[in-house]
């Protein structure tokens, strides 16, 4: 998915890529909602879905912009900081227990991020900073996903995710809108297909 985004960023604005990924994902999921019925997306936690959707949409757009600025290998390495950030947030703000092995793992992970960014040896680029901001936001989303998973299926979460993503990314895309060529539209649709595999094991 990251490789497709990186390849398209020269022809389609990154924020617009985020919109097409969202809208094609919604197109894929709507027939399934019709097939399984409204009960498949029924939830009592709409406000948490909305909060997660807004934060996740902003995080995704920032990350897509960063992908157009930072080499793919470096982007992927920094992306792995998300579990480190989510664990740190859980320890600091949710009071989760932390043991010596977990602390060592966090320290090693943070050291790895610093090795990739190389602060002090060379200037930290704007792209790297954007990735780290996106990763922090995504880490918060991971904690919300974990909480939502107590009551809602991955399918339900996936539907509300793209339902919120689509209007948010559309509004952000309008000022710099560029109509993509047909081959690019095919690749954009492919992004939604890569995402749909997240929900196939938890269909209602």
GIJONOR-V131487 format. One record per helix or strand. SS is the DSSP state (helix for helix, strand for strand). FROM is the first residue (numbers start at 0). TO is the last residue. Records with the same first field share a line. If there is no record, write none. Layout:
SS: FROM-TO + FROM-TO
This chain:
helix: 1-7 + 13-35 + 37-40 + 45-66 + 71-78 + 80-92 + 99-116 + 125-147 + 153-173 + 181-195 + 199-201
